[in-house]
Amino acid sequence: MSAGAKIEIERASAGDIPALARVWHDAWHAGHAHLDPEIATGRPFAFFEARMGSAIDRMAVARVDGEIVGFSGWEGDGIGQVFVLPAWHGRGVAAPLLRAAEDALKEQGHALIWLQCRIGNGRARAFYEKHGWYVAREVEADIGTVAGREPIKVWQMEKRFAG
């Protein structure tokens, strides 16, 4: 981050979709393609762009100098996405995005929340554990591609709010 650059967290809007799709595509491929190379071939940019708008009202974005560098999304009692552009990894963007999603779920009255982390993505798991999450179990899940859904194994992680 450049000197004096400030991370701003705000709710996403429809005008953010192209930038959000770029973040999702680039960050997913950087963190997951090596774990699932065959699945990665079925997840081009257009795949992410076509799906981005469906959850725009349940997303927070991180901006630095007006540029979207990351986002988080939630639904029900779970967090579905926390993605940051690879150039911004390790620069303090992910934590406030995770907190924004957690706060939204807490405000909705959820005492226990969950997310799924791809088994093998140790960097993400360590990040979540640093922020109070724990692995509750390993589960089978599936992930979308242009050809349909593909099975994967994930760590089901949970966090309980005090109080």
C-alpha positions as CSV (number, residue, x, y, z in Angstrom):
1,M,0.0,0.0,0.0
2,S,1.4,3.4,-0.8
3,A,2.1,5.8,2.0
4,G,-1.1,7.4,3.2
5,A,-3.3,5.0,1.3
6,K,-6.5,4.2,3.3
7,I,-8.6,1.1,3.0
8,E,-12.3,2.0,2.8
9,I,-14.9,-0.6,3.4
10,E,-18.4,0.0,2.0
11,R,-21.4,-1.9,0.6
12,A,-21.1,-3.0,-3.0
13,S,-23.3,-1.6,-5.7
14,A,-24.3,-2.8,-9.2
15,G,-21.7,-0.5,-10.8
16,D,-19.0,-2.4,-9.0
17,I,-19.8,-5.7,-10.8
18,P,-17.0,-5.6,-13.4
19,A,-14.3,-4.8,-10.8
20,L,-15.7,-7.4,-8.4
21,A,-15.6,-10.1,-11.1
22,R,-12.0,-9.2,-11.8
23,V,-11.1,-9.5,-8.1
24,W,-13.0,-12.8,-7.7
25,H,-11.4,-14.3,-10.9
26,D,-7.9,-13.2,-10.2
27,A,-7.9,-14.1,-6.5
28,W,-9.6,-17.4,-6.9
29,H,-7.2,-18.5,-9.6
30,A,-4.2,-17.3,-7.5
31,G,-5.3,-19.2,-4.4
32,H,-7.1,-22.3,-5.8
33,A,-6.1,-23.1,-9.4
34,H,-3.0,-25.1,-8.2
35,L,-5.3,-27.2,-6.0
36,D,-7.9,-27.9,-8.8
37,P,-6.3,-27.4,-12.2
38,E,-9.1,-29.1,-14.1
39,I,-11.7,-27.1,-12.3
40,A,-9.7,-23.9,-13.0
41,T,-10.1,-24.4,-16.7
42,G,-13.8,-24.2,-16.3
43,R,-13.7,-20.9,-14.4
44,P,-12.8,-18.2,-17.0
45,F,-13.5,-14.5,-16.3
46,A,-16.9,-14.6,-17.9
47,F,-18.0,-17.3,-15.4
48,F,-17.3,-15.0,-12.5
49,E,-18.8,-11.9,-14.2
50,A,-22.1,-13.8,-14.9
51,R,-22.5,-14.7,-11.3
52,M,-21.3,-11.6,-9.5
53,G,-24.6,-9.6,-9.6
54,S,-26.8,-12.2,-7.8
55,A,-25.4,-11.3,-4.3
56,I,-24.5,-7.7,-4.7
57,D,-26.8,-6.6,-1.8
58,R,-24.9,-8.9,0.5
59,M,-21.4,-7.8,-0.2
60,A,-18.8,-5.4,1.1
61,V,-16.0,-3.9,-1.0
62,A,-12.5,-2.7,-0.1
63,R,-11.3,0.4,-2.0
64,V,-7.9,2.0,-2.0
65,D,-7.7,5.3,-3.8
66,G,-11.1,4.5,-5.4
67,E,-10.0,1.2,-6.8
68,I,-11.7,-2.0,-5.7
69,V,-9.1,-4.4,-4.3
70,G,-11.2,-6.9,-2.5
71,F,-14.7,-8.0,-1.4
72,S,-16.6,-10.2,1.0
73,G,-20.0,-11.7,0.7
74,W,-22.5,-13.5,3.0
75,E,-25.8,-15.3,2.9
76,G,-27.9,-16.9,5.6
77,D,-25.6,-17.6,8.5
78,G,-22.5,-18.1,6.3
79,I,-19.7,-16.2,4.6
80,G,-19.4,-17.3,1.0
81,Q,-16.5,-15.1,-0.2
82,V,-13.5,-13.2,1.0
83,F,-11.3,-12.4,-1.9
84,V,-8.5,-9.8,-2.4
85,L,-6.5,-9.0,-5.5
86,P,-3.2,-11.0,-5.3
87,A,-1.2,-7.7,-5.5
88,W,-2.9,-6.7,-2.2
89,H,-2.3,-9.9,-0.3
90,G,-0.7,-9.3,3.1
91,R,-1.5,-5.6,3.0
92,G,-4.3,-5.4,5.5
93,V,-7.3,-5.6,3.1
94,A,-8.8,-9.0,4.1
95,A,-9.2,-8.5,7.8
96,P,-11.7,-5.5,7.5
97,L,-13.6,-7.4,4.7
98,L,-13.9,-10.4,6.9
99,R,-15.0,-8.2,9.8
100,A,-17.7,-6.5,7.6
101,A,-19.2,-9.9,6.7
102,E,-19.0,-11.1,10.3
103,D,-20.7,-7.8,11.6
104,A,-23.5,-8.2,9.0
105,L,-24.2,-11.7,10.2
106,K,-24.0,-10.7,13.9
107,E,-26.4,-7.8,13.2
108,Q,-28.8,-10.4,11.7
109,G,-28.8,-12.2,15.0
110,H,-26.6,-15.2,14.2
111,A,-24.6,-16.5,17.2
112,L,-22.7,-19.2,15.2
113,I,-21.5,-18.5,11.6
114,W,-19.6,-20.7,9.1
115,L,-17.5,-20.6,6.0
116,Q,-15.8,-23.1,3.8
117,C,-12.1,-23.1,3.1
118,R,-10.7,-25.4,0.4
119,I,-8.6,-28.2,1.9
120,G,-5.1,-27.5,0.9
121,N,-5.4,-23.7,1.1
122,G,-3.3,-23.4,4.2
123,R,-2.8,-19.6,3.8
124,A,-6.5,-18.9,4.0
125,R,-7.0,-21.4,6.9
126,A,-4.2,-19.7,8.9
127,F,-5.8,-16.3,8.2
128,Y,-9.2,-17.4,9.4
129,E,-7.8,-19.1,12.5
130,K,-5.9,-15.9,13.3
131,H,-9.3,-14.2,13.4
132,G,-11.0,-16.6,15.7
133,W,-12.3,-19.2,13.3
134,Y,-11.8,-23.0,13.9
135,V,-12.2,-26.1,11.7
136,A,-15.4,-27.8,12.8
137,R,-15.2,-30.6,10.3
138,E,-14.1,-31.7,6.8
139,V,-17.0,-32.0,4.3
140,E,-17.7,-32.7,0.7
141,A,-18.9,-29.6,-1.2
142,D,-19.2,-28.6,-4.8
143,I,-18.0,-25.7,-6.9
144,G,-19.4,-24.2,-10.1
145,T,-17.8,-24.3,-13.5
146,V,-19.0,-23.5,-17.0
147,A,-19.8,-27.2,-17.4
148,G,-21.7,-27.6,-14.0
149,R,-20.8,-28.5,-10.5
150,E,-17.6,-30.3,-9.5
151,P,-17.0,-32.0,-6.1
152,I,-14.3,-30.7,-3.7
153,K,-13.3,-31.2,-0.1
154,V,-13.4,-28.3,2.3
155,W,-12.8,-27.4,5.9
156,Q,-16.1,-26.3,7.4
157,M,-14.9,-23.4,9.7
158,E,-17.0,-21.9,12.4
159,K,-17.0,-18.9,14.6
160,R,-19.2,-18.2,17.6
161,F,-19.9,-14.7,18.8
162,A,-19.6,-14.1,22.6
163,G,-22.6,-13.0,24.4
